[in-house]
Amino acid sequence: MNVSRKLGILIFCAVPAIVGGGIVYALFHNYAAVLAYEILLLLTAGAFLSR
């Protein structure tokens, strides 16, 4: 996998991290839930990058 594809995957995952983090906080009013969401998203992005 080349560098431009890896950067594209990171950008593709950055938008849900920002927007999704706000949505999760609005639903649960808890930063622990946002942290769990961000870690799950980071693990998913890491799985795509390791391929």
mmCIF file of the N, C-alpha and C atoms, coordinates in Angstrom:
data_MODEL
# 
_entry.id   MODEL 
# 
loop_
_atom_site.group_PDB 
_atom_site.id 
_atom_site.type_symbol 
_atom_site.label_atom_id 
_atom_site.label_alt_id 
_atom_site.label_comp_id 
_atom_site.label_asym_id 
_atom_site.label_entity_id 
_atom_site.label_seq_id 
_atom_site.pdbx_PDB_ins_code 
_atom_site.Cartn_x 
_atom_site.Cartn_y 
_atom_site.Cartn_z 
_atom_site.occupancy 
_atom_site.B_iso_or_equiv 
_atom_site.pdbx_formal_charge 
_atom_site.auth_seq_id 
_atom_site.auth_comp_id 
_atom_site.auth_asym_id 
_atom_site.auth_atom_id 
_atom_site.pdbx_PDB_model_num 
ATOM 1   N N  . MET A 1 1  ? 0.855   -1.166 0.000  1.00 0.00 ? 1  MET A N  1 
ATOM 2   C CA . MET A 1 1  ? 0.000   0.000  0.000  1.00 0.00 ? 1  MET A CA 1 
ATOM 3   C C  . MET A 1 1  ? 0.906   1.236  0.000  1.00 0.00 ? 1  MET A C  1 
ATOM 4   N N  . ASN A 1 2  ? 0.637   2.154  -0.906 1.00 0.00 ? 2  ASN A N  1 
ATOM 5   C CA . ASN A 1 2  ? 1.501   3.329  -1.011 1.00 0.00 ? 2  ASN A CA 1 
ATOM 6   C C  . ASN A 1 2  ? 1.103   4.411  0.004  1.00 0.00 ? 2  ASN A C  1 
ATOM 7   N N  . VAL A 1 3  ? 1.927   5.415  0.088  1.00 0.00 ? 3  VAL A N  1 
ATOM 8   C CA . VAL A 1 3  ? 1.755   6.458  1.098  1.00 0.00 ? 3  VAL A CA 1 
ATOM 9   C C  . VAL A 1 3  ? 0.470   7.260  0.863  1.00 0.00 ? 3  VAL A C  1 
ATOM 10  N N  . SER A 1 4  ? 0.148   7.552  -0.392 1.00 0.00 ? 4  SER A N  1 
ATOM 11  C CA . SER A 1 4  ? -1.053  8.355  -0.650 1.00 0.00 ? 4  SER A CA 1 
ATOM 12  C C  . SER A 1 4  ? -2.315  7.611  -0.241 1.00 0.00 ? 4  SER A C  1 
ATOM 13  N N  . ARG A 1 5  ? -2.334  6.300  -0.415 1.00 0.00 ? 5  ARG A N  1 
ATOM 14  C CA . ARG A 1 5  ? -3.505  5.527  0.007  1.00 0.00 ? 5  ARG A CA 1 
ATOM 15  C C  . ARG A 1 5  ? -3.610  5.507  1.534  1.00 0.00 ? 5  ARG A C  1 
ATOM 16  N N  . LYS A 1 6  ? -2.494  5.386  2.231  1.00 0.00 ? 6  LYS A N  1 
ATOM 17  C CA . LYS A 1 6  ? -2.511  5.410  3.695  1.00 0.00 ? 6  LYS A CA 1 
ATOM 18  C C  . LYS A 1 6  ? -2.995  6.756  4.215  1.00 0.00 ? 6  LYS A C  1 
ATOM 19  N N  . LEU A 1 7  ? -2.552  7.838  3.600  1.00 0.00 ? 7  LEU A N  1 
ATOM 20  C CA . LEU A 1 7  ? -3.017  9.164  4.010  1.00 0.00 ? 7  LEU A CA 1 
ATOM 21  C C  . LEU A 1 7  ? -4.506  9.339  3.733  1.00 0.00 ? 7  LEU A C  1 
ATOM 22  N N  . GLY A 1 8  ? -4.965  8.789  2.635  1.00 0.00 ? 8  GLY A N  1 
ATOM 23  C CA . GLY A 1 8  ? -6.390  8.848  2.321  1.00 0.00 ? 8  GLY A CA 1 
ATOM 24  C C  . GLY A 1 8  ? -7.230  8.123  3.354  1.00 0.00 ? 8  GLY A C  1 
ATOM 25  N N  . ILE A 1 9  ? -6.749  6.974  3.811  1.00 0.00 ? 9  ILE A N  1 
ATOM 26  C CA . ILE A 1 9  ? -7.464  6.232  4.848  1.00 0.00 ? 9  ILE A CA 1 
ATOM 27  C C  . ILE A 1 9  ? -7.484  7.021  6.147  1.00 0.00 ? 9  ILE A C  1 
ATOM 28  N N  . LEU A 1 10 ? -6.378  7.661  6.489  1.00 0.00 ? 10 LEU A N  1 
ATOM 29  C CA . LEU A 1 10 ? -6.339  8.463  7.717  1.00 0.00 ? 10 LEU A CA 1 
ATOM 30  C C  . LEU A 1 10 ? -7.291  9.650  7.651  1.00 0.00 ? 10 LEU A C  1 
ATOM 31  N N  . ILE A 1 11 ? -7.368  10.301 6.496  1.00 0.00 ? 11 ILE A N  1 
ATOM 32  C CA . ILE A 1 11 ? -8.309  11.416 6.334  1.00 0.00 ? 11 ILE A CA 1 
ATOM 33  C C  . ILE A 1 11 ? -9.738  10.908 6.394  1.00 0.00 ? 11 ILE A C  1 
ATOM 34  N N  . PHE A 1 12 ? -9.980  9.754  5.769  1.00 0.00 ? 12 PHE A N  1 
ATOM 35  C CA . PHE A 1 12 ? -11.314 9.158  5.780  1.00 0.00 ? 12 PHE A CA 1 
ATOM 36  C C  . PHE A 1 12 ? -11.756 8.824  7.203  1.00 0.00 ? 12 PHE A C  1 
ATOM 37  N N  . CYS A 1 13 ? -10.814 8.493  8.076  1.00 0.00 ? 13 CYS A N  1 
ATOM 38  C CA . CYS A 1 13 ? -11.140 8.175  9.463  1.00 0.00 ? 13 CYS A CA 1 
ATOM 39  C C  . CYS A 1 13 ? -11.133 9.418  10.360 1.00 0.00 ? 13 CYS A C  1 
ATOM 40  N N  . ALA A 1 14 ? -10.515 10.500 9.919  1.00 0.00 ? 14 ALA A N  1 
ATOM 41  C CA . ALA A 1 14 ? -10.461 11.708 10.745 1.00 0.00 ? 14 ALA A CA 1 
ATOM 42  C C  . ALA A 1 14 ? -11.809 12.412 10.809 1.00 0.00 ? 14 ALA A C  1 
ATOM 43  N N  . VAL A 1 15 ? -12.543 12.402 9.714  1.00 0.00 ? 15 VAL A N  1 
ATOM 44  C CA . VAL A 1 15 ? -13.855 13.065 9.701  1.00 0.00 ? 15 VAL A CA 1 
ATOM 45  C C  . VAL A 1 15 ? -14.819 12.385 10.661 1.00 0.00 ? 15 VAL A C  1 
ATOM 46  N N  . PRO A 1 16 ? -14.960 11.047 10.634 1.00 0.00 ? 16 PRO A N  1 
ATOM 47  C CA . PRO A 1 16 ? -15.833 10.425 11.637 1.00 0.00 ? 16 PRO A CA 1 
ATOM 48  C C  . PRO A 1 16 ? -15.347 10.616 13.070 1.00 0.00 ? 16 PRO A C  1 
ATOM 49  N N  . ALA A 1 17 ? -14.045 10.780 13.251 1.00 0.00 ? 17 ALA A N  1 
ATOM 50  C CA . ALA A 1 17 ? -13.533 10.990 14.604 1.00 0.00 ? 17 ALA A CA 1 
ATOM 51  C C  . ALA A 1 17 ? -14.007 12.331 15.150 1.00 0.00 ? 17 ALA A C  1 
ATOM 52  N N  . ILE A 1 18 ? -13.983 13.355 14.320 1.00 0.00 ? 18 ILE A N  1 
ATOM 53  C CA . ILE A 1 18 ? -14.388 14.686 14.774 1.00 0.00 ? 18 ILE A CA 1 
ATOM 54  C C  . ILE A 1 18 ? -15.908 14.776 14.907 1.00 0.00 ? 18 ILE A C  1 
ATOM 55  N N  . VAL A 1 19 ? -16.601 14.413 13.849 1.00 0.00 ? 19 VAL A N  1 
ATOM 56  C CA . VAL A 1 19 ? -18.065 14.524 13.847 1.00 0.00 ? 19 VAL A CA 1 
ATOM 57  C C  . VAL A 1 19 ? -18.678 13.485 14.787 1.00 0.00 ? 19 VAL A C  1 
ATOM 58  N N  . GLY A 1 20 ? -18.196 12.249 14.699 1.00 0.00 ? 20 GLY A N  1 
ATOM 59  C CA . GLY A 1 20 ? -18.741 11.189 15.541 1.00 0.00 ? 20 GLY A CA 1 
ATOM 60  C C  . GLY A 1 20 ? -18.479 11.417 17.014 1.00 0.00 ? 20 GLY A C  1 
ATOM 61  N N  . GLY A 1 21 ? -17.322 11.987 17.333 1.00 0.00 ? 21 GLY A N  1 
ATOM 62  C CA . GLY A 1 21 ? -17.037 12.305 18.731 1.00 0.00 ? 21 GLY A CA 1 
ATOM 63  C C  . GLY A 1 21 ? -18.030 13.305 19.301 1.00 0.00 ? 21 GLY A C  1 
ATOM 64  N N  . GLY A 1 22 ? -18.402 14.281 18.494 1.00 0.00 ? 22 GLY A N  1 
ATOM 65  C CA . GLY A 1 22 ? -19.411 15.252 18.929 1.00 0.00 ? 22 GLY A CA 1 
ATOM 66  C C  . GLY A 1 22 ? -20.777 14.618 19.098 1.00 0.00 ? 22 GLY A C  1 
ATOM 67  N N  . ILE A 1 23 ? -21.123 13.717 18.197 1.00 0.00 ? 23 ILE A N  1 
ATOM 68  C CA . ILE A 1 23 ? -22.418 13.035 18.294 1.00 0.00 ? 23 ILE A CA 1 
ATOM 69  C C  . ILE A 1 23 ? -22.464 12.131 19.521 1.00 0.00 ? 23 ILE A C  1 
ATOM 70  N N  . VAL A 1 24 ? -21.384 11.407 19.767 1.00 0.00 ? 24 VAL A N  1 
ATOM 71  C CA . VAL A 1 24 ? -21.344 10.521 20.937 1.00 0.00 ? 24 VAL A CA 1 
ATOM 72  C C  . VAL A 1 24 ? -21.431 11.341 22.216 1.00 0.00 ? 24 VAL A C  1 
ATOM 73  N N  . TYR A 1 25 ? -20.746 12.481 22.263 1.00 0.00 ? 25 TYR A N  1 
ATOM 74  C CA . TYR A 1 25 ? -20.826 13.326 23.457 1.00 0.00 ? 25 TYR A CA 1 
ATOM 75  C C  . TYR A 1 25 ? -22.233 13.894 23.636 1.00 0.00 ? 25 TYR A C  1 
ATOM 76  N N  . ALA A 1 26 ? -22.871 14.267 22.527 1.00 0.00 ? 26 ALA A N  1 
ATOM 77  C CA . ALA A 1 26 ? -24.233 14.807 22.621 1.00 0.00 ? 26 ALA A CA 1 
ATOM 78  C C  . ALA A 1 26 ? -25.219 13.747 23.122 1.00 0.00 ? 26 ALA A C  1 
ATOM 79  N N  . LEU A 1 27 ? -24.980 12.510 22.757 1.00 0.00 ? 27 LEU A N  1 
ATOM 80  C CA . LEU A 1 27 ? -25.890 11.448 23.192 1.00 0.00 ? 27 LEU A CA 1 
ATOM 81  C C  . LEU A 1 27 ? -25.674 11.041 24.645 1.00 0.00 ? 27 LEU A C  1 
ATOM 82  N N  . PHE A 1 28 ? -24.407 10.908 25.067 1.00 0.00 ? 28 PHE A N  1 
ATOM 83  C CA . PHE A 1 28 ? -24.107 10.350 26.381 1.00 0.00 ? 28 PHE A CA 1 
ATOM 84  C C  . PHE A 1 28 ? -23.655 11.385 27.405 1.00 0.00 ? 28 PHE A C  1 
ATOM 85  N N  . HIS A 1 29 ? -23.243 12.580 26.980 1.00 0.00 ? 29 HIS A N  1 
ATOM 86  C CA . HIS A 1 29 ? -22.736 13.633 27.882 1.00 0.00 ? 29 HIS A CA 1 
ATOM 87  C C  . HIS A 1 29 ? -21.633 13.092 28.788 1.00 0.00 ? 29 HIS A C  1 
ATOM 88  N N  . ASN A 1 30 ? -20.717 12.335 28.163 1.00 0.00 ? 30 ASN A N  1 
ATOM 89  C CA . ASN A 1 30 ? -19.673 11.693 28.930 1.00 0.00 ? 30 ASN A CA 1 
ATOM 90  C C  . ASN A 1 30 ? -18.437 11.554 28.039 1.00 0.00 ? 30 ASN A C  1 
ATOM 91  N N  . TYR A 1 31 ? -17.310 12.015 28.536 1.00 0.00 ? 31 TYR A N  1 
ATOM 92  C CA . TYR A 1 31 ? -16.082 11.924 27.748 1.00 0.00 ? 31 TYR A CA 1 
ATOM 93  C C  . TYR A 1 31 ? -15.520 10.508 27.701 1.00 0.00 ? 31 TYR A C  1 
ATOM 94  N N  . ALA A 1 32 ? -15.892 9.666  28.645 1.00 0.00 ? 32 ALA A N  1 
ATOM 95  C CA . ALA A 1 32 ? -15.438 8.276  28.607 1.00 0.00 ? 32 ALA A CA 1 
ATOM 96  C C  . ALA A 1 32 ? -16.021 7.556  27.394 1.00 0.00 ? 32 ALA A C  1 
ATOM 97  N N  . ALA A 1 33 ? -17.274 7.845  27.065 1.00 0.00 ? 33 ALA A N  1 
ATOM 98  C CA . ALA A 1 33 ? -17.887 7.251  25.880 1.00 0.00 ? 33 ALA A CA 1 
ATOM 99  C C  . ALA A 1 33 ? -17.204 7.749  24.610 1.00 0.00 ? 33 ALA A C  1 
ATOM 100 N N  . VAL A 1 34 ? -16.828 9.018  24.589 1.00 0.00 ? 34 VAL A N  1 
ATOM 101 C CA . VAL A 1 34 ? -16.108 9.564  23.436 1.00 0.00 ? 34 VAL A CA 1 
ATOM 102 C C  . VAL A 1 34 ? -14.750 8.900  23.313 1.00 0.00 ? 34 VAL A C  1 
ATOM 103 N N  . LEU A 1 35 ? -14.077 8.698  24.412 1.00 0.00 ? 35 LEU A N  1 
ATOM 104 C CA . LEU A 1 35 ? -12.774 8.040  24.402 1.00 0.00 ? 35 LEU A CA 1 
ATOM 105 C C  . LEU A 1 35 ? -12.898 6.600  23.886 1.00 0.00 ? 35 LEU A C  1 
ATOM 106 N N  . ALA A 1 36 ? -13.919 5.895  24.315 1.00 0.00 ? 36 ALA A N  1 
ATOM 107 C CA . ALA A 1 36 ? -14.137 4.530  23.831 1.00 0.00 ? 36 ALA A CA 1 
ATOM 108 C C  . ALA A 1 36 ? -14.410 4.522  22.334 1.00 0.00 ? 36 ALA A C  1 
ATOM 109 N N  . TYR A 1 37 ? -15.200 5.478  21.860 1.00 0.00 ? 37 TYR A N  1 
ATOM 110 C CA . TYR A 1 37 ? -15.490 5.587  20.426 1.00 0.00 ? 37 TYR A CA 1 
ATOM 111 C C  . TYR A 1 37 ? -14.223 5.883  19.637 1.00 0.00 ? 37 TYR A C  1 
ATOM 112 N N  . GLU A 1 38 ? -13.402 6.787  20.143 1.00 0.00 ? 38 GLU A N  1 
ATOM 113 C CA . GLU A 1 38 ? -12.166 7.152  19.450 1.00 0.00 ? 38 GLU A CA 1 
ATOM 114 C C  . GLU A 1 38 ? -11.189 5.974  19.410 1.00 0.00 ? 38 GLU A C  1 
ATOM 115 N N  . ILE A 1 39 ? -11.094 5.220  20.492 1.00 0.00 ? 39 ILE A N  1 
ATOM 116 C CA . ILE A 1 39 ? -10.208 4.059  20.514 1.00 0.00 ? 39 ILE A CA 1 
ATOM 117 C C  . ILE A 1 39 ? -10.691 3.003  19.530 1.00 0.00 ? 39 ILE A C  1 
ATOM 118 N N  . LEU A 1 40 ? -11.994 2.773  19.479 1.00 0.00 ? 40 LEU A N  1 
ATOM 119 C CA . LEU A 1 40 ? -12.544 1.822  18.520 1.00 0.00 ? 40 LEU A CA 1 
ATOM 120 C C  . LEU A 1 40 ? -12.262 2.259  17.088 1.00 0.00 ? 40 LEU A C  1 
ATOM 121 N N  . LEU A 1 41 ? -12.408 3.525  16.818 1.00 0.00 ? 41 LEU A N  1 
ATOM 122 C CA . LEU A 1 41 ? -12.120 4.053  15.489 1.00 0.00 ? 41 LEU A CA 1 
ATOM 123 C C  . LEU A 1 41 ? -10.632 3.960  15.168 1.00 0.00 ? 41 LEU A C  1 
ATOM 124 N N  . LEU A 1 42 ? -9.788  4.204  16.135 1.00 0.00 ? 42 LEU A N  1 
ATOM 125 C CA . LEU A 1 42 ? -8.341  4.090  15.936 1.00 0.00 ? 42 LEU A CA 1 
ATOM 126 C C  . LEU A 1 42 ? -7.922  2.653  15.645 1.00 0.00 ? 42 LEU A C  1 
ATOM 127 N N  . LEU A 1 43 ? -8.521  1.709  16.335 1.00 0.00 ? 43 LEU A N  1 
ATOM 128 C CA . LEU A 1 43 ? -8.220  0.305  16.080 1.00 0.00 ? 43 LEU A CA 1 
ATOM 129 C C  . LEU A 1 43 ? -8.676  -0.113 14.683 1.00 0.00 ? 43 LEU A C  1 
ATOM 130 N N  . THR A 1 44 ? -9.824  0.383  14.265 1.00 0.00 ? 44 THR A N  1 
ATOM 131 C CA . THR A 1 44 ? -10.315 0.076  12.914 1.00 0.00 ? 44 THR A CA 1 
ATOM 132 C C  . THR A 1 44 ? -9.396  0.668  11.849 1.00 0.00 ? 44 THR A C  1 
ATOM 133 N N  . ALA A 1 45 ? -8.971  1.895  12.049 1.00 0.00 ? 45 ALA A N  1 
ATOM 134 C CA . ALA A 1 45 ? -8.055  2.526  11.092 1.00 0.00 ? 45 ALA A CA 1 
ATOM 135 C C  . ALA A 1 45 ? -6.724  1.797  11.082 1.00 0.00 ? 45 ALA A C  1 
ATOM 136 N N  . GLY A 1 46 ? -6.255  1.360  12.221 1.00 0.00 ? 46 GLY A N  1 
ATOM 137 C CA . GLY A 1 46 ? -5.012  0.610  12.290 1.00 0.00 ? 46 GLY A CA 1 
ATOM 138 C C  . GLY A 1 46 ? -5.104  -0.728 11.565 1.00 0.00 ? 46 GLY A C  1 
ATOM 139 N N  . ALA A 1 47 ? -6.277  -1.350 11.627 1.00 0.00 ? 47 ALA A N  1 
ATOM 140 C CA . ALA A 1 47 ? -6.458  -2.615 10.920 1.00 0.00 ? 47 ALA A CA 1 
ATOM 141 C C  . ALA A 1 47 ? -6.410  -2.398 9.406  1.00 0.00 ? 47 ALA A C  1 
ATOM 142 N N  . PHE A 1 48 ? -6.998  -1.307 8.944  1.00 0.00 ? 48 PHE A N  1 
ATOM 143 C CA . PHE A 1 48 ? -6.938  -1.010 7.507  1.00 0.00 ? 48 PHE A CA 1 
ATOM 144 C C  . PHE A 1 48 ? -5.521  -0.653 7.068  1.00 0.00 ? 48 PHE A C  1 
ATOM 145 N N  . LEU A 1 49 ? -4.782  0.068  7.905  1.00 0.00 ? 49 LEU A N  1 
ATOM 146 C CA . LEU A 1 49 ? -3.436  0.470  7.538  1.00 0.00 ? 49 LEU A CA 1 
ATOM 147 C C  . LEU A 1 49 ? -2.445  -0.679 7.575  1.00 0.00 ? 49 LEU A C  1 
ATOM 148 N N  . SER A 1 50 ? -2.705  -1.670 8.401  1.00 0.00 ? 50 SER A N  1 
ATOM 149 C CA . SER A 1 50 ? -1.753  -2.777 8.510  1.00 0.00 ? 50 SER A CA 1 
ATOM 150 C C  . SER A 1 50 ? -1.861  -3.761 7.353  1.00 0.00 ? 50 SER A C  1 
ATOM 151 N N  . ARG A 1 51 ? -2.924  -3.668 6.583  1.00 0.00 ? 51 ARG A N  1 
ATOM 152 C CA . ARG A 1 51 ? -3.089  -4.581 5.444  1.00 0.00 ? 51 ARG A CA 1 
ATOM 153 C C  . ARG A 1 51 ? -2.148  -4.286 4.334  1.00 0.00 ? 51 ARG A C  1 
# 
